[in-house]
Amino acid sequence: MSKTVAIIGAGPVGLAAAAHVMERGMMPIVLEAGHTAGASVREWGHVQLFSPWEYNIDKAAARLLEPTGWNSPDPRVYPTGAELIERYIEPLATRTPLRDVIRTASRVEAIGRVGFDKAKSAGRETAPFEIRYRNGKGPETLLADAVIDASGSWSSPNPAGANGLPAAGEREFADRIAYGMPDVRGTARGRYAGKAVAVLGAGHSAMGTLTELAHLRADVPGTRVIWLLRGNDPSKSYGGGANDKLAARGELGTTFASLVASGRIELEQGFAVSHVTSSGDRLRIGAGSACCGRHVVVDELVVATGFRPDLSFLSELRIRLDPAIEAPVALAPLIDPNEHSCGTVRPHGARELAQDDPGLYIAGMKSYGRAPTFLMATGYEQVRSIAADIAGDRAAAERVELELPETGVCTRGGVESGVAEATSCCGTPAPAPSTGCCGPRP
């Protein structure tokens, strides 16, 4: 009898998982919390990926698309998130057999095994998974033989507080705090133009947002741009410049460094946010004690300090994660930002991502836990291997089929990250045609 595989998340990796599962004669059911496939990608549609189309299209997904008359994009072009949706995710989700297995507006709330609580072992491996989710009709239940959690981490941004907890007052002033990478020169222009804006973070999301704000400042001179850096070495954020194996990523670092050097971006380094209060109708962002610490007064704060996985709906399953970065224990040593500095992460799959509950796998960005840098093509290789493993094809599950340029996966120790790294090795807003701020793509 064909196996049913529940896949959580209809982003690029979740859809690729469904394509591979379907190709192996199994039945995928994709549960997506958003109202459309790729809901998270739509929120960073203005962002341009660091990797070209060549590495952003899964092979099994492409095989599903080919009979529909789909035209594959130029492999050398760097798409934006919006283009990724329009040219790839939307056709895949609506024009192929995947359209019949995707359930949108379906938020997973809990997963267990039928008849077994977490402590009960005997016979556990043969019991189906019970996935409880909620949609517009109310609570629903799905039974499945295997589960691939590709839900990502976009909906769980890290807070501003330097100790990993929300800063005091952070929640109270949520209406003036944005997370990730807002479209500061596009849909959110009115919110930031002519305002004093602080951006907290040191990864590509922070750099991209600060760069865009600097361009907004040129258009609207009253705009003030402040970079809040927890560490004391801003050069760590600039990257390898012309030597970066991902040219677009190096270009962003070079552009950003020049903006800081010119004073168009003000730098507050060694700024570990501890509290957020009001100063009249503005935000007072403090570092250190309320009486003796430093502070800046701004109109808006953007927190670009990375993301963390939501593990709440997995609490009744047996999972084993690294205690520091919350990645599967076999994967964690390969990606731990405390240990790696711009190295490469070897291809990996089912062996590293399988959990202690047989048939459960964590894939995609969520598999990287709190580590900052993730390549979309890595996720595609993960789910290819996982689908083979579920189908019982151990040889294919162990085989490496990932072919990438020698880009490396840069995780500079201690660097905060954002949508740039958290989605697909992307990270700079698409330059407006009139400015060409990032130059032509190769």
C-alpha positions as CSV (number, residue, x, y, z in Angstrom):
1,M,0.0,0.0,0.0
2,S,1.3,3.5,-0.9
3,K,2.6,5.5,2.0
4,T,1.1,8.9,3.0
5,V,3.7,11.5,3.8
6,A,2.6,14.7,5.6
7,I,4.8,17.7,4.6
8,I,4.6,20.8,6.8
9,G,5.2,24.0,4.8
10,A,4.6,24.8,1.1
11,G,7.7,26.9,0.6
12,P,10.3,25.9,-2.0
13,V,11.7,23.0,0.1
14,G,8.3,21.7,1.1
15,L,7.1,21.7,-2.5
16,A,10.3,20.0,-3.6
17,A,9.7,17.3,-0.9
18,A,6.1,16.8,-2.3
19,A,7.5,16.4,-5.8
20,H,10.0,13.8,-4.8
21,V,7.5,11.9,-2.7
22,M,5.0,11.9,-5.6
23,E,7.7,10.8,-8.0
24,R,8.3,7.8,-5.9
25,G,4.7,6.7,-6.0
26,M,3.8,7.9,-2.5
27,M,1.0,10.3,-1.5
28,P,2.2,13.7,-0.2
29,I,-0.2,16.0,1.7
30,V,1.2,19.5,2.2
31,L,-0.1,21.6,5.1
32,E,0.6,25.3,4.6
33,A,-0.3,27.8,7.4
34,G,-0.5,30.7,4.9
35,H,-3.2,31.3,2.4
36,T,-1.0,30.5,-0.6
37,A,2.0,28.3,-1.3
38,G,5.2,30.3,-0.7
39,A,3.5,32.6,1.8
40,S,6.7,33.4,3.6
41,V,8.5,34.1,0.3
42,R,5.8,36.6,-0.6
43,E,6.8,38.6,2.5
44,W,10.3,39.1,1.2
45,G,9.4,39.5,-2.5
46,H,11.5,42.6,-2.8
47,V,14.7,40.7,-1.9
48,Q,17.1,39.5,-4.6
49,L,18.7,36.1,-4.1
50,F,22.4,35.6,-3.9
51,S,22.1,32.5,-6.0
52,P,20.9,32.4,-9.7
53,W,18.0,30.4,-11.0
54,E,20.3,27.5,-11.7
55,Y,20.4,26.6,-8.0
56,N,16.9,27.6,-7.1
57,I,14.8,25.0,-9.0
58,D,14.5,21.5,-7.7
59,K,14.9,18.7,-10.3
60,A,11.8,16.7,-9.4
61,A,9.8,19.9,-9.4
62,A,11.1,20.8,-12.8
63,R,10.0,17.4,-14.1
64,L,6.5,18.1,-12.8
65,L,6.5,21.5,-14.5
66,E,7.8,20.5,-17.9
67,P,4.5,18.9,-19.3
68,T,2.6,22.1,-18.4
69,G,4.5,24.2,-21.0
70,W,6.5,25.9,-18.3
71,N,9.5,27.9,-19.5
72,S,12.5,27.5,-17.3
73,P,14.1,30.9,-16.4
74,D,17.5,31.8,-17.5
75,P,19.8,29.8,-15.2
76,R,22.3,32.7,-14.9
77,V,19.7,35.3,-13.7
78,Y,19.4,36.2,-10.0
79,P,15.6,36.3,-9.2
80,T,13.8,38.3,-6.5
81,G,11.5,36.6,-4.1
82,A,8.5,37.9,-6.1
83,E,10.0,36.3,-9.3
84,L,10.6,33.1,-7.4
85,I,6.9,33.0,-6.7
86,E,5.8,34.1,-10.1
87,R,8.1,32.0,-12.2
88,Y,8.4,28.8,-10.1
89,I,6.5,28.4,-6.9
90,E,3.0,29.5,-8.2
91,P,3.2,27.4,-11.4
92,L,4.4,24.4,-9.4
93,A,1.6,24.7,-6.8
94,T,-1.2,25.5,-9.2
95,R,-0.5,23.8,-12.6
96,T,1.0,20.4,-11.6
97,P,-0.5,17.5,-9.7
98,L,0.7,19.1,-6.5
99,R,-2.4,21.4,-6.7
100,D,-4.5,18.5,-5.4
101,V,-2.3,17.8,-2.3
102,I,-1.7,21.2,-1.0
103,R,-4.0,22.4,1.9
104,T,-3.5,26.1,2.5
105,A,-4.6,28.1,5.6
106,S,-3.9,24.9,7.5
107,R,-1.7,25.6,10.6
108,V,-0.3,22.5,12.3
109,E,-0.8,22.7,16.0
110,A,0.4,19.3,17.3
111,I,1.8,15.9,16.0
112,G,1.7,12.6,17.9
113,R,1.5,8.9,17.2
114,V,-1.9,7.2,17.3
115,G,-2.3,5.4,20.6
116,F,1.2,6.4,21.9
117,D,2.2,9.3,24.2
118,K,5.8,10.3,24.1
119,A,6.9,7.9,26.9
120,K,5.4,4.7,25.4
121,S,7.8,2.7,23.3
122,A,6.7,-0.9,22.5
123,G,5.3,-0.9,18.9
124,R,5.6,2.8,18.5
125,E,7.4,2.7,15.2
126,T,4.4,1.0,13.4
127,A,1.8,3.5,14.7
128,P,0.8,6.2,12.2
129,F,1.5,9.9,12.9
130,E,-1.5,12.0,13.9
131,I,-1.2,15.6,12.7
132,R,-3.7,18.0,14.1
133,Y,-4.1,21.3,12.3
134,R,-6.6,24.1,12.1
135,N,-8.2,25.7,9.0
136,G,-11.2,27.9,8.4
137,K,-13.6,25.1,9.2
138,G,-11.9,24.4,12.6
139,P,-9.7,21.6,13.9
140,E,-8.8,18.8,11.5
141,T,-6.8,15.6,11.8
142,L,-4.5,13.8,9.2
143,L,-2.9,10.4,9.6
144,A,0.4,9.8,7.9
145,D,3.1,7.2,7.6
146,A,5.9,9.8,7.7
147,V,6.3,13.5,8.4
148,I,8.7,16.0,6.8
149,D,8.8,19.2,8.7
150,A,9.8,21.9,6.2
151,S,8.0,24.7,8.0
152,G,11.1,26.9,8.1
153,S,11.7,29.6,10.7
154,W,10.4,32.8,9.1
155,S,7.5,33.1,11.6
156,S,9.9,32.8,14.6
157,P,12.3,35.8,14.5
158,N,14.8,36.3,17.2
159,P,14.0,39.2,19.5
160,A,16.0,42.3,20.0
161,G,17.3,41.4,23.5
162,A,21.0,40.5,23.5
163,N,20.4,37.5,25.8
164,G,18.0,35.8,23.4
165,L,14.9,37.0,25.3
166,P,12.8,40.0,24.3
167,A,14.2,43.3,25.5
168,A,12.2,44.9,28.3
169,G,9.4,46.8,26.6
170,E,9.9,45.2,23.2
171,R,6.5,43.7,23.1
172,E,4.8,46.8,24.3
173,F,6.2,48.8,21.4
174,A,5.6,46.1,18.8
175,D,3.8,48.6,16.5
176,R,7.0,50.4,15.9
177,I,9.3,47.4,15.6
178,A,9.7,45.3,12.4
179,Y,11.5,42.0,12.1
180,G,13.5,40.5,9.2
181,M,13.8,42.7,6.1
182,P,10.9,45.2,5.5
183,D,10.5,46.7,2.1
184,V,11.7,50.1,3.2
185,R,11.8,51.7,-0.3
186,G,8.7,50.0,-1.5
187,T,5.5,49.0,0.3
188,A,6.8,50.3,3.7
189,R,8.3,53.5,2.3
190,G,5.8,55.7,4.1
191,R,6.7,54.2,7.4
192,Y,10.4,54.9,7.2
193,A,10.9,58.0,4.9
194,G,12.0,61.0,6.8
195,K,12.3,59.1,10.1
196,A,15.1,58.1,12.3
197,V,15.5,54.3,11.9
198,A,17.7,51.9,13.8
199,V,18.5,48.5,12.4
200,L,19.8,45.9,14.8
201,G,21.9,43.0,13.4
202,A,25.1,42.1,11.6
203,G,24.0,39.6,8.9
204,H,22.9,40.1,5.3
205,S,19.4,41.1,6.2
206,A,20.6,43.9,8.4
207,M,23.1,45.0,5.7
208,G,20.4,44.9,3.0
209,T,18.0,46.9,5.0
210,L,20.6,49.5,6.0
211,T,21.7,49.9,2.4
212,E,18.1,50.5,1.3
213,L,17.6,53.0,4.0
214,A,20.8,54.8,3.0
215,H,19.3,55.1,-0.6
216,L,16.0,56.3,0.9
217,R,18.0,58.9,2.8
218,A,19.4,60.2,-0.5
219,D,15.8,60.5,-1.8
220,V,14.4,61.9,1.5
221,P,17.1,63.9,3.3
222,G,15.3,63.9,6.7
223,T,15.9,60.1,6.9
224,R,18.4,59.1,9.5
225,V,20.0,55.6,9.4
226,I,21.6,54.0,12.5
227,W,23.2,50.6,12.7
228,L,23.1,48.9,16.1
229,L,25.8,46.3,16.2
230,R,26.1,44.0,19.2
231,G,29.8,43.3,18.6
232,N,32.8,45.6,18.2
233,D,34.1,44.6,14.8
234,P,31.9,45.9,11.9
235,S,34.3,44.5,9.4
236,K,33.0,41.0,10.2
237,S,29.8,41.9,8.4
238,Y,31.4,43.1,5.2
239,G,32.4,39.6,4.1
240,G,34.9,38.7,1.4
241,G,34.1,41.5,-1.1
242,A,35.4,40.7,-4.6
243,N,36.8,37.4,-3.2
244,D,33.4,36.1,-2.1
245,K,32.4,32.9,-4.1
246,L,28.9,34.3,-4.3
247,A,29.5,37.5,-6.3
248,A,26.2,39.2,-5.3
249,R,26.9,38.6,-1.6
250,G,30.4,40.1,-1.9
251,E,29.0,43.0,-3.8
252,L,26.5,43.8,-1.0
253,G,29.3,43.8,1.6
254,T,31.5,46.1,-0.4
255,T,28.6,48.6,-1.0
256,F,27.6,48.5,2.6
257,A,31.2,49.1,3.9
258,S,31.4,52.2,1.7
259,L,28.1,53.6,3.1
260,V,29.3,53.1,6.7
261,A,32.7,54.7,5.9
262,S,31.0,57.7,4.3
263,G,28.8,58.3,7.4
264,R,25.6,57.8,5.5
265,I,25.0,55.0,7.9
266,E,25.7,55.9,11.6
267,L,27.3,53.1,13.6
268,E,26.7,52.3,17.2
269,Q,28.9,49.3,18.0
270,G,29.0,47.3,21.2
271,F,25.3,48.0,21.5
272,A,23.6,45.1,23.3
273,V,19.9,46.1,23.5
274,S,18.4,45.5,26.9
275,H,15.3,47.7,27.0
276,V,12.9,49.7,24.8
277,T,11.0,52.6,26.3
278,S,9.3,55.8,25.1
279,S,10.8,59.2,24.7
280,G,7.8,61.4,24.0
281,D,6.3,59.8,20.9
282,R,9.6,58.2,19.9
283,L,11.4,55.0,20.9
284,R,14.3,55.1,23.3
285,I,16.4,52.0,22.7
286,G,18.8,51.3,25.6
287,A,21.9,49.1,26.1
288,G,22.9,48.3,29.6
289,S,21.2,49.6,32.7
290,A,18.4,52.1,32.5
291,C,20.3,54.7,34.4
292,C,23.9,54.2,33.3
293,G,23.8,52.6,29.9
294,R,23.8,54.0,26.4
295,H,20.7,54.8,24.3
296,V,19.5,56.0,21.0
297,V,16.2,57.7,20.3
298,V,14.5,56.8,17.0
299,D,11.1,56.6,15.3
300,E,11.4,53.0,14.2
301,L,13.4,49.9,15.0
302,V,14.1,47.0,12.6
303,V,15.3,43.8,14.3
304,A,17.4,41.7,11.9
305,T,18.9,39.2,14.3
306,G,18.0,36.0,12.7
307,F,15.4,33.3,13.3
308,R,14.8,30.2,15.4
309,P,12.7,27.1,14.8
310,D,9.2,26.7,16.3
311,L,9.4,23.3,18.0
312,S,6.1,23.7,19.9
313,F,4.0,21.3,17.7
314,L,6.7,18.6,17.9
315,S,6.7,18.4,21.7
316,E,4.9,15.0,21.8
317,L,7.4,13.4,19.4
318,R,10.9,12.1,20.1
319,I,13.3,14.5,18.6
320,R,17.0,15.0,19.3
321,L,18.5,18.4,18.6
322,D,21.8,20.1,19.5
323,P,21.2,22.0,22.7
324,A,22.9,25.2,21.4
325,I,21.6,25.7,17.9
326,E,18.6,23.4,17.9
327,A,19.6,21.5,14.7
328,P,19.6,17.7,14.4
329,V,22.5,16.4,16.3
330,A,24.3,14.8,13.3
331,L,24.0,18.1,11.3
332,A,24.9,20.5,14.1
333,P,28.7,20.1,14.0
334,L,28.7,20.9,10.3
335,I,26.9,24.2,10.6
336,D,27.6,25.5,14.2
337,P,28.5,29.2,13.8
338,N,30.5,29.0,17.0
339,E,32.9,26.6,15.3
340,H,32.8,27.5,11.6
341,S,34.0,30.5,9.7
342,C,33.0,30.7,6.1
343,G,33.6,27.0,5.4
344,T,31.6,24.5,3.4
345,V,28.8,22.3,4.6
346,R,29.0,18.9,2.9
347,P,25.8,17.5,1.3
348,H,23.6,15.7,3.7
349,G,20.2,14.0,3.8
350,A,18.1,11.5,5.6
351,R,20.8,10.0,7.7
352,E,21.5,13.4,9.4
353,L,17.9,14.6,9.5
354,A,16.0,11.6,10.7
355,Q,14.7,11.9,14.3
356,D,14.3,9.3,17.0
357,D,10.6,8.8,16.1
358,P,11.0,6.6,12.9
359,G,9.5,8.4,9.9
360,L,10.0,11.9,11.2
361,Y,12.5,14.3,9.5
362,I,13.3,18.0,9.9
363,A,14.3,19.6,6.6
364,G,15.0,22.9,5.0
365,M,15.9,26.0,7.0
366,K,14.3,24.6,10.1
367,S,16.9,21.8,10.0
368,Y,19.6,24.5,10.5
369,G,18.0,25.6,13.8
370,R,19.6,28.9,14.8
371,A,22.5,28.7,12.4
372,P,22.3,31.6,10.1
373,T,23.2,30.5,6.5
374,F,21.2,28.1,4.3
375,L,21.3,27.4,0.6
376,M,18.0,26.5,-1.1
377,A,19.8,23.8,-3.1
378,T,20.9,22.2,0.1
379,G,17.2,21.8,1.1
380,Y,16.4,20.2,-2.3
381,E,19.1,17.6,-1.7
382,Q,17.8,17.0,1.8
383,V,14.3,16.2,0.7
384,R,15.4,14.1,-2.3
385,S,17.3,11.9,0.1
386,I,14.5,11.8,2.6
387,A,11.9,10.8,0.0
388,A,14.2,7.9,-1.0
389,D,14.6,6.9,2.6
390,I,10.9,6.8,3.2
391,A,10.4,4.8,0.0
392,G,13.0,2.3,1.3
393,D,15.6,3.1,-1.3
394,R,18.6,3.3,1.0
395,A,21.1,3.5,-1.8
396,A,19.5,6.6,-3.2
397,A,19.1,8.1,0.2
398,E,22.8,7.8,0.8
399,R,23.9,8.9,-2.6
400,V,25.0,12.5,-3.1
401,E,23.4,14.3,-6.0
402,L,24.0,17.9,-5.0
403,E,26.2,19.9,-7.4
404,L,27.1,23.4,-6.4
405,P,29.8,25.9,-7.2
406,E,32.5,26.2,-4.5
407,T,30.6,28.9,-2.7
408,G,31.0,27.9,0.8
409,V,28.3,28.5,3.4
410,C,29.4,31.5,5.4
411,T,28.3,31.5,9.0
412,R,30.8,33.9,10.6
413,G,30.8,33.1,14.3
414,G,28.3,35.3,16.2
415,V,26.9,37.0,13.2
416,E,23.1,37.6,13.4
417,S,21.2,36.7,10.3
418,G,17.9,37.4,8.7
419,V,15.8,36.6,5.6
420,A,18.9,36.7,3.5
421,E,20.4,33.6,5.0
422,A,17.2,32.1,6.3
423,T,15.6,31.5,3.0
424,S,17.8,30.7,0.2
425,C,21.2,32.4,0.4
426,C,19.6,35.6,-0.7
427,G,20.0,38.9,0.8
428,T,19.8,42.3,-0.9
429,P,16.7,44.2,-2.1
430,A,16.5,44.2,-5.8
431,P,18.1,47.5,-7.1
432,A,15.7,49.9,-8.7
433,P,16.5,50.2,-12.4
434,S,17.1,53.9,-12.0
435,T,19.8,53.5,-9.4
436,G,21.7,50.3,-10.3
437,C,23.0,50.3,-6.8
438,C,24.2,46.8,-6.9
439,G,25.3,46.7,-10.5
440,P,24.4,44.2,-13.2
441,R,24.3,40.5,-12.3
442,P,26.8,38.3,-14.1
